[in-house]
Amino acid sequence: MVKRLDRKDGGKDIFDQMHKMFNQMQNYSKDLNLGTTVPVDIRVEDEKVFLTADLPGVQKDDINLKADDKTVEISAESSAELKEENEKYVRRERSSKSFRRVVSWPTEIDAQTVKAEYKDGVLRVEAEKLDKHSGDSIEIE
């Protein structure tokens, strides 16, 4: 355990300064929206796999979706501009956000069966499990 010493010269304690600086950096990173992740839910039912991702504020045309038999990649990039004017001032704000998330399917899927829809800020992806039959019969001559 670290014992803190009180300073007699009126200077701030180094731990207080470090704590304040740490809090400022956390608030700064929240303002920048660093480390944005896409929350996803995955469920398996019978012969299908379902993935749901929350993408609020993203337009359908800004979403890129790639899938193979092992993974699905969701990425998007969007920007917006707000402009407000009156006779005393002009306010102009711009924001942009981008993200990329690669998720492993819980089981191998048939990439040819992947379907997706986007509605009300929610991306829904559906895929069929890969049919792992025991192989094709081969006739012996």
Secondary structure, DSSP 8 states (H G I E B T S, - for coil): -------SSS---HHHHHHHHHHHHHHHHHHHTTT----EEEEEETTEEEEEEE-TT--GGGEEEEE-SSEEEEEEEEEEEEEEE-SS-EEEEEEEEEEEEEEE-SS-B-GGG-EEEEETTEEEEEEEB----S-------
